[in-house]
Amino acid sequence: MIVVSANENEKKHSISLFAKASEYVKPKKLLADSQYSAANLRETALKGGALPVIPYPRNQQVGVRGILRVDRKFRSHGPQQFRRAYRKRVAVERVFSRLKNLASLTQHNLRGLAKITFHSQLCVLIMLLTAQAAINTHKSSKARSIRYFAN
């Protein structure tokens, strides 16, 4: 996680964040929206062994066929493998939405990057713990129902 002030563009931190994440996990794909469409990010992903699934904006790669694009109605166009992979980006957007709205990251009373970073990290940790608790509860209820039917 990298937390920066709101007036900084996220794109300039994307390469360092991808490199840092690649130390822990070997990503197969890098999913991003067209804001992150940059040659150096695509090259970094390919060097890291990940397929960049980043749509090109209308002003890039004009006239080139076989690339991923997203129109004004947010419909993806291009090779099917890219379109399928790009659809999974919605799950990440849901997480960001929950963090912003439910964890009050849009309206907070904190000042200073260190305090916001700590608050953001706690929010992500709570979301992960909540998800793990739901998984554990589902597993235990499934195990109880199996025991019930077995007896």
Contacts in CASP RR format, 6 or more apart in sequence:
PFRMAT RR
TARGET T0000
AUTHOR 0000-0000-0000
METHOD contacts of the structure
MODEL  1
MIVVSANENEKKHSISLFAKASEYVKPKKLLADSQYSAANLRETALKGGA
LPVIPYPRNQQVGVRGILRVDRKFRSHGPQQFRRAYRKRVAVERVFSRLK
NLASLTQHNLRGLAKITFHSQLCVLIMLLTAQAAINTHKSSKARSIRYFA
N
1 117 0 8 1.000
1 120 0 8 1.000
1 121 0 8 1.000
1 124 0 8 1.000
2 13 0 8 1.000
2 16 0 8 1.000
2 17 0 8 1.000
3 113 0 8 1.000
3 116 0 8 1.000
3 117 0 8 1.000
3 120 0 8 1.000
4 10 0 8 1.000
4 13 0 8 1.000
4 113 0 8 1.000
5 113 0 8 1.000
10 35 0 8 1.000
10 36 0 8 1.000
11 35 0 8 1.000
11 36 0 8 1.000
11 38 0 8 1.000
11 41 0 8 1.000
14 32 0 8 1.000
14 36 0 8 1.000
14 38 0 8 1.000
14 41 0 8 1.000
15 40 0 8 1.000
15 41 0 8 1.000
15 44 0 8 1.000
18 27 0 8 1.000
18 30 0 8 1.000
18 41 0 8 1.000
18 44 0 8 1.000
18 45 0 8 1.000
18 50 0 8 1.000
19 44 0 8 1.000
21 27 0 8 1.000
22 48 0 8 1.000
22 50 0 8 1.000
26 49 0 8 1.000
27 45 0 8 1.000
27 48 0 8 1.000
27 49 0 8 1.000
27 50 0 8 1.000
28 49 0 8 1.000
28 50 0 8 1.000
28 51 0 8 1.000
29 50 0 8 1.000
29 51 0 8 1.000
29 52 0 8 1.000
29 53 0 8 1.000
29 85 0 8 1.000
30 41 0 8 1.000
30 45 0 8 1.000
30 50 0 8 1.000
30 51 0 8 1.000
30 52 0 8 1.000
30 53 0 8 1.000
30 54 0 8 1.000
31 53 0 8 1.000
31 54 0 8 1.000
31 85 0 8 1.000
31 86 0 8 1.000
31 88 0 8 1.000
31 89 0 8 1.000
31 92 0 8 1.000
32 41 0 8 1.000
32 52 0 8 1.000
32 53 0 8 1.000
32 54 0 8 1.000
32 89 0 8 1.000
33 54 0 8 1.000
33 55 0 8 1.000
33 70 0 8 1.000
33 89 0 8 1.000
34 54 0 8 1.000
34 55 0 8 1.000
34 56 0 8 1.000
34 57 0 8 1.000
34 70 0 8 1.000
36 54 0 8 1.000
37 54 0 8 1.000
37 55 0 8 1.000
37 56 0 8 1.000
37 57 0 8 1.000
37 60 0 8 1.000
41 52 0 8 1.000
41 54 0 8 1.000
42 52 0 8 1.000
42 54 0 8 1.000
45 51 0 8 1.000
45 52 0 8 1.000
46 52 0 8 1.000
51 85 0 8 1.000
53 68 0 8 1.000
53 82 0 8 1.000
53 85 0 8 1.000
53 86 0 8 1.000
53 89 0 8 1.000
54 68 0 8 1.000
55 67 0 8 1.000
55 68 0 8 1.000
55 69 0 8 1.000
55 70 0 8 1.000
55 76 0 8 1.000
55 86 0 8 1.000
56 64 0 8 1.000
56 67 0 8 1.000
56 68 0 8 1.000
56 69 0 8 1.000
58 69 0 8 1.000
61 67 0 8 1.000
66 78 0 8 1.000
66 79 0 8 1.000
67 78 0 8 1.000
67 79 0 8 1.000
67 82 0 8 1.000
68 76 0 8 1.000
68 77 0 8 1.000
68 78 0 8 1.000
68 79 0 8 1.000
68 82 0 8 1.000
68 83 0 8 1.000
68 86 0 8 1.000
69 76 0 8 1.000
69 77 0 8 1.000
69 78 0 8 1.000
70 76 0 8 1.000
70 77 0 8 1.000
70 86 0 8 1.000
71 77 0 8 1.000
76 82 0 8 1.000
76 83 0 8 1.000
76 86 0 8 1.000
76 87 0 8 1.000
77 83 0 8 1.000
95 127 0 8 1.000
98 127 0 8 1.000
99 105 0 8 1.000
99 120 0 8 1.000
99 123 0 8 1.000
99 124 0 8 1.000
99 127 0 8 1.000
100 106 0 8 1.000
103 123 0 8 1.000
103 126 0 8 1.000
103 127 0 8 1.000
105 119 0 8 1.000
105 120 0 8 1.000
105 123 0 8 1.000
108 116 0 8 1.000
108 119 0 8 1.000
110 116 0 8 1.000
110 119 0 8 1.000
END
